[in-house]
Amino acid sequence: MATFTVKDGTEIYYKDWGTGQAICFHHGWPLSADDWDSQMLFFLGKGYRVIAHDRRGHGRSSQTELGNDMDTYASDASQLFEYLGVTNAIHVGHSTGGGEVARYVARYGGNGRVAKAALISAITPLMLKTEANPNGLPIEVFDSFRAGMANRAQFYRDVPEGPFYGFNRPGVKTVPGIVDNWWRQGMMGATKSHYDCIKVFSETDTTEDLKSITVPVLVMHSKDDQIVPIIAAGPEAAKLLPNGVLKVYEDLPHGMPATHADIINADLLAFIES
């Protein structure tokens, strides 16, 4: 099992397959590198080097009590990619991982380290409703996530069986394997880290990060995203990016990289190779 130890002693698990230009994948809450299986295999088959890591407190990485914040997530990623010698890479983030990509590229993406980025169903620029962000979600939504952690084994069934993959929509057939895989990934991680990450994905403001990113960025968001509503997310992020491209889907779910990998992979490939 491949791991890298960052400066504070946290072990970060990672996968690193293939050769060629690197595509680095950043997963969402409370998942792991395994959530990118479909993308890793697809792009490996296209001749790319594919890299995905488990964020601290998630998956097979150390179950840390401290450092569960966006600045540390980005620092961990930077140390890992420097260790792996990654330059001229494409960074792809889903949900919370989109926020991680924004912070990483803004702070560490210079000197040829990053060629392009993609934000899928991302939390950028800010999920929480504030005076300056009136279209965000009220704090009570995130408090309900924190309350769900009291019985996370059940909560980690309710989320993927319902809004995460859109299986609560009329006529949408639940895919048990996708639900089971979400539950498996979630239960591998640390309760404390996952609890702390709720604050991270709801309250991290990446506005200034997005403004400072000059490489091309593809923003992919669905109008039917029930976890990160599009009204305060994708289009707003694209407006802030100096070189952003917005791709809007009509009725795909938040977890569209898993449920609609064929669509997402094709659109990512077209952007990467453009």
Summary of the structure (lengths in Angstrom):
residues: 274
radius of gyration: 16.9
end to end distance: 34.7
largest distance: 49.1
contacts: 986
relative contact order: 0.16
helix: 44%
strand: 17%
